[in-house]
Structure formats: C-alpha cells, structure tokens
Amino acid sequence: MASDSEVLLLIERGNLMGRGIGYVDVHLLAAAKLSHCGLWTQDRRLAVLAQE
C-alpha cells in the first residue's frame, strides 16, 4: 500500500499530471512499484504508464 505522500511524489517525479489517469490509478502504480510486481490492466493509458 502506498501512502499519500508517496503517491504525490510519484505524480511529481513521474510527470503524471495531465496524463489521463486518476488518483486511484496512481495509487495502483505506486503500490505495484513499491512491491516490485507487475500491473495488469485493460486501461490503455494506465498500461502505457505502467510500462514507462
């Protein structure tokens, strides 16, 4: 689980503002990154950002 401060840091460092995903999606990205696991999604924008 990612804290709010970790999510905000990911938004800032990952240049995620205005990229077409929501705050909950960024929480998913952060949690996947922190746990070193992949993220499976059918959301194309989220999938592209997860690959980056």
C-alpha positions as CSV (number, residue, x, y, z in Angstrom):
1,M,0.0,0.0,0.0
2,A,1.3,3.4,-0.9
3,S,0.9,6.4,1.4
4,D,-0.5,9.7,0.1
5,S,2.9,11.3,0.2
6,E,4.4,8.5,-1.9
7,V,1.7,8.9,-4.4
8,L,2.2,12.7,-4.6
9,L,5.9,12.2,-5.1
10,L,5.3,9.7,-7.9
11,I,2.9,12.2,-9.6
12,E,5.6,14.9,-9.3
13,R,8.7,12.8,-10.3
14,G,6.9,10.7,-12.9
15,N,5.3,13.8,-14.6
16,L,1.9,12.1,-14.3
17,M,-0.2,15.3,-14.0
18,G,-2.5,15.6,-17.0
19,R,-1.6,12.2,-18.4
20,G,-5.2,10.9,-18.4
21,I,-5.2,8.7,-15.3
22,G,-6.8,9.4,-11.9
23,Y,-5.5,9.5,-8.4
24,V,-6.7,5.9,-7.7
25,D,-4.7,4.8,-10.8
26,V,-1.6,6.5,-9.5
27,H,-2.1,4.7,-6.1
28,L,-2.1,1.4,-8.0
29,L,1.0,2.3,-9.9
30,A,2.8,3.3,-6.7
31,A,1.7,0.1,-4.9
32,A,2.9,-2.0,-7.8
33,K,6.2,-0.2,-7.9
34,L,6.8,-0.5,-4.1
35,S,6.0,-4.2,-4.1
36,H,8.1,-4.8,-7.3
37,C,5.3,-6.5,-9.1
38,G,3.7,-6.0,-12.5
39,L,0.3,-4.4,-13.0
40,W,-2.2,-6.0,-15.3
41,T,-4.9,-3.7,-16.6
42,Q,-7.2,-3.2,-19.6
43,D,-7.0,0.6,-19.3
44,R,-4.7,1.6,-22.1
45,R,-3.4,4.8,-20.6
46,L,-2.7,3.1,-17.3
47,A,-0.9,0.2,-19.1
48,V,1.3,2.7,-21.0
49,L,2.3,4.5,-17.9
50,A,2.9,1.2,-16.1
51,Q,5.3,0.2,-18.9
52,E,7.2,3.5,-18.6
